[in-house]
């Protein structure tokens, strides 16, 4: 070391050293800027492709769109479908614009307005204009080998140009035109390339590059000057600096070890948190203030797998997934104000059409005293909801005839009376089957069930939509005539029901049985102002009619109830 410090041209060492170090740093940073600029250009090309692809999918999902025939929109000679051209009642001639035709027209607009060239090409084109150039052909061949996109910045006569291309996959809507070419769903049909000048993007990095040059030059001057100055002083301070260097290295090693330990612990904590969130029985979605999904655990991904995969969920507006639930949208708005909300929503599988129910809870995320987003927790409650609905159905409907039972009859009657749906008058017809017990005794309870089901069907068929029937006992039924105008109208309905119920009923074994019915009628409000009174008086009127003659009807007479 001492001999080195005594060399006559030692001052050149710091100049060369810092030139090498800062030169390498400058080269690395310049290359990083170029990579970043290239990534920005490629991302722009990718965005243009996705925009065009979204337009094409919209067109395909709607089966194409019709526009007026004109010089700018003549009929597509390569579209071989019988409904390509239409004539409206007003005499306008329309022509069908399919995804490919729309892409070509939109590409011309994009080229004229944004100077971005969008072009379709295929190794087996229907339109000769879609033959690929050499670069596109190489891209299409790479897609056939599994590549998902190709992008390059190429030099041409006018400067540098970004070329981006991604494949077009054959979908079901494409087969109407392309099946004759031998394509199947999932095949690569061709691709869309995007080309535009990258000069502006590359030029945008020039100020940053100039700043890097200036900073490295200043750093080289300062560090080299300090190095030369230090070397002039180091001869006297060599031992002290050596000791300081060793101490500094020791501190760096110690701190490096501490940092490594901290990094390991942080990674362990992050993994534990990730495992914990992924292992929870609830689906969890993180949503930012813009309403976009920033996090999705495994359970949420499974719950929403029918709508989108995890890659499609991240960054997607959550209201695009739950589009048909205004209460959920209102809950998201409340979360921005710091309020918690929850509820249920129904999700429909886009392919199978099956529906399943999700129970959700929206909780606000607070960061440094401010709302920074929210967490949406999801639970699949489809089975529980089905069980609740089945329990409700069993509690309110007769399991044999599927008519409302006594409980549902009371609820619906109360609702009609409270809402005024019965108008000024209503009638309650209490129906009891005559000679039903002999059917059970002779042919068995299964035959009796067939009779009861047929009776229920006939009752429902012979009344208006505003009326309803219910089964309140073994062979006892009730029909409510809402808003009935007069006793004569009620009598006509009763006679119609008696005639319908008296028709023969076919049961197993080729047998036919006949059962008649006796009907008692009470009217609202003359015979009672509440359900129990109306039902009791109709029951009394039925027994009076049955005593006089089975298979008849009678109105409630308050004088005979004494």
C-alpha positions, 0 to 999 in steps of 0.5 A: 500500500505504501509503495502504491501511494508513492507512485508519481501518477497516482492522481490518474487512478481516481479519474479512471476509477470513477470514470469506469464506475460512473460510466457503468452506472450511466450505461445501466441507467440509460438502458433502464430508461430505454427499457422503460420507454419501450415497455410504455410503447408496448403497453400503448400498443397492447391497450390499442389491441385490447380496445379493438378486441373489445369492440370486436367482441361487442360486435360479435355478441350482438351478431353484427350491426346494420348501417346504411349502405354508402360509399364509406360503408358498401356491402362487405363482399367477403361476408357470405350470409343471407341476411347481409343486406336489408331494406327498411320500411322507409326504403333505406338500404342497410348492410351488416357490419361484422367484426372484421368489417368494423375493424377495418373501418375503425382502423382507418379512423384510428390511422387518420386521427391518431396516426396508429396503424391497426391491421388484421392479418391471417395465414389463411385470409378470406380477404386478400388485403389481410395477407401478412407481411414478413413481420406479421407472418413470423408473429402468427407462426409464433402464436401457433407455437404458443406465444401470446403476443409479439412486440418490437421497436424497429428502425425504419426510414422515418425513425423508430416504430413500435410494432405489436401483435396479438392473436385472434382466437376463434369463438363460437360467434366466428364460426358462422363465417369461418367454419368453412375455412376449417376453424374450430372454437379455440383455434388461432384465426389470425391476429391484429397488429398495431404500429405507430411511431415510437419517436415521440415516446423515445424523445420524451426520455431525452430530458431524463437522459440529459439529466443523467449525463449531467449528474454523472458528469458532476459526480465524476468531477466531484468524486475525482476531485475528492479522490485526488485531494484524498490521495494527497492527504492519505499518505499521512492518514493511511493507518487511520483510514485503514482502521476506519475502513475496517470498522466501517466494513464491520458496521456494514456487515452487521447492518446487512445481517440485520437487514437480511434478518428483517427481510426474512421476518417480513417475508415470513409475516407476509406469507403467514398473512397470505396463508391466513387470508387464503385459508379463511372460509370467507371470500375477501376482495380488496377495493380501492376508492376508485371501486377497482379490485386490488386483492382477491383471496382464493375463496373469493376467486372460487366463488366468482370463478364463473364470472372471471378468473383471478387475473381478470378480477384484479384491477376490474371495477367491482360494480362491473361484476355485480351489475344488477344489484343497486343495494350493493352499489349503494353499500359501496357508496356508503363504504366511501363515507365510512359506513358498514353495510351488508346484504345478499345478492344473486349471481348468475352463471353466464354460461349455464344460467344457474343462480347462486346467492352470496351474502356480503359484508362491506367494511371500510379501510381506514389509513392514517385517519382517512378512508382508503378503500374497503374490504368486501367479504363474501359467503355462498349461502345458496343452500341456506337460502334454498332451505329457508325458501323450502321451509317457508313453502312448507309452512305456507303451502299445502304439500299435496295440492300446492295451494296456500294452506290455512296460514297463507290464506289468512296472510293473503286475505289480511293483505288484500283487506288491508290494501283495499284490494277487495274493493267494497265487496268480497266473498269467501266460499267455503267448499267441503267435498261430499262423499270423499271418504268412500273414495279413500275407503274403496280405492285407497289414500293414493286415489284420494290424493289424486282427487284432491289434486284434481279438485285444486286444479279445477278450482284454480282454473275456474277463478280469475287471476285476482281471486285465489284458492286455498286448502284449509283442511283434509277435504276443505277448500276456500275460494276468495273472490276479491272485489266481487260486485253482487250476490248474483255474480257470486252465485254464478261462480259457485254454480260454475265451481259445483259443475266443474267439481262434479265432473268425473275424475280419472284415477289409477286402474282406469277407474273414474270417481265422482265427488260433489261439493257443498259451498257456503258463502259469506260476504265482506263486509256484510257477514264479517269485518275480519277473517275469522268471522267470515270463515266461520260464517261461510263454514256455517252456511256450507253446513246449512247447504249440505243439510238441505242438499249435497252438491249445492251452495248457500249464502250465510243467513245471520237469522239462522245462526241463532 
